[in-house]
């Protein structure tokens, strides 16, 4: 067999392995399972653990609104409001009906930004429970002035 062919074939195999390695890593991680595990941790008041688990997969799943929303909630509930803002901004870029960004702004003390976000969500005619939450937040803002 030609030695050049063996070398180039070996290089091609290495290149293919390097190229496919991120895909094989991702194939081992199913987003629904990851989100379910995170939600279970958060229901046990372990938002910090959920956040740590989710943030490890940010490169693979950032941009998925469900992932970004759960990441944002876990960040917010584990006192990482700044990271929550980033995750919720990604969520809102594709799914503008979430209150997470408004809650994160509120936690950061950016009340005018929070109020603006609550008003934005209200324009999308959300379900009754969300409308009720917005009314409670609006009451808080009016009491602050």
C-alpha positions in Angstrom: 0.0 0.0 0.0 1.2 3.5 -0.8 2.7 5.2 2.4 1.3 8.6 1.3 -2.2 7.1 1.2 -1.8 5.7 4.7 -0.7 9.1 6.0 -3.5 11.1 4.3 -6.0 8.5 5.3 -4.8 8.7 8.9 -5.0 12.5 8.8 -8.5 12.3 7.3 -9.6 10.0 10.1 -8.2 12.4 12.8 -9.8 15.4 11.1 -13.1 13.6 10.9 -12.9 12.6 14.6 -12.1 16.2 15.6 -15.0 17.5 13.5 -17.5 15.0 14.8 -16.4 15.2 18.5 -18.7 18.1 19.3 -21.6 16.3 17.6 -21.0 13.1 19.6 -20.9 15.1 22.9 -24.1 16.7 22.0 -25.7 13.4 21.0 -25.1 12.2 24.6 -27.1 15.2 26.0 -30.8 15.4 25.4 -32.3 18.8 26.0 -35.6 17.5 27.4 -33.7 15.3 29.9 -31.5 18.2 30.9 -34.4 20.6 31.4 -36.3 17.9 33.4 -33.4 17.4 35.7 -33.0 21.1 36.2 -36.6 21.6 37.0 -36.5 18.7 39.5 -33.5 20.3 41.2 -35.3 23.7 41.3 -38.4 22.1 42.8 -36.1 20.8 45.6 -34.8 24.4 46.2 -31.5 23.6 44.5 -31.5 26.3 41.9 -27.8 26.8 42.3 -27.2 23.1 41.3 -29.6 23.4 38.4 -27.8 26.5 37.2 -24.4 24.8 37.4 -25.7 21.8 35.5 -27.3 24.0 32.8 -24.5 26.5 32.3 -22.2 23.6 31.3 -24.3 23.1 28.2 -24.8 26.7 27.3 -22.6 26.4 24.1 -24.8 23.6 22.9 -28.3 24.9 23.8 -28.2 28.7 24.1 -30.8 30.1 21.8 -33.4 27.5 22.5 -36.1 29.4 24.3 -36.9 26.6 26.8 -33.3 26.1 27.7 -32.7 29.9 28.0 -35.8 30.3 30.1 -35.0 27.5 32.6 -31.4 28.7 32.7 -32.7 32.2 33.5 -35.0 31.0 36.2 -32.2 29.0 37.8 -29.8 31.9 37.6 -32.4 34.3 39.1 -33.4 31.9 41.9 -29.7 31.4 42.8 -28.9 35.1 43.1 -27.3 35.4 39.7 -29.6 38.1 38.3 -27.1 39.4 35.8 -26.8 36.0 34.2 -30.6 35.7 34.3 -30.9 38.9 32.3 -28.7 37.5 29.6 -30.6 34.2 29.4 -34.0 35.9 29.4 -32.9 38.4 26.7 -32.1 35.4 24.5 -35.5 33.9 25.4 -37.4 37.1 24.5 -35.6 37.3 21.2 -37.6 34.4 20.0 -40.5 34.0 22.5 -41.6 37.5 23.9 -44.2 36.2 26.4 -42.0 35.5 29.4 -41.8 37.5 32.6 -38.3 36.4 33.4 -36.5 39.4 32.1 -38.8 41.8 34.0 -38.2 39.8 37.2 -34.4 39.8 36.7 -34.4 43.6 36.2 -36.5 44.0 39.3 -34.0 41.8 41.3 -31.2 44.0 40.0 -33.1 47.2 41.2 -33.7 48.4 37.6 -37.3 49.2 38.3 -38.0 51.3 35.2 -36.6 48.5 33.0 -38.7 45.9 34.9 -41.8 48.0 34.5 -41.2 48.4 30.8 -40.8 44.6 30.4 -44.0 43.9 32.3 -45.8 46.3 30.0 -44.3 44.6 27.0 -45.5 41.2 28.1 -49.0 42.5 28.8 -49.3 43.5 25.1 -49.2 39.9 24.1 -52.5 39.1 25.9 -51.0 36.5 28.3 -53.0 34.0 30.3 -54.9 35.1 33.4 -52.3 34.1 35.9 -49.6 36.1 34.1 -51.9 39.1 33.9 -52.5 38.8 37.6 -48.8 38.7 38.3 -48.3 41.8 36.1 -51.0 43.6 38.1 -49.2 42.7 41.4 -46.0 44.0 40.0 -47.7 47.2 38.7 -49.1 47.7 42.2 -45.6 47.5 43.6 -44.3 50.1 41.1 -47.2 52.5 41.8 -46.5 52.1 45.6 -42.9 53.0 45.0 -43.7 56.4 43.4 
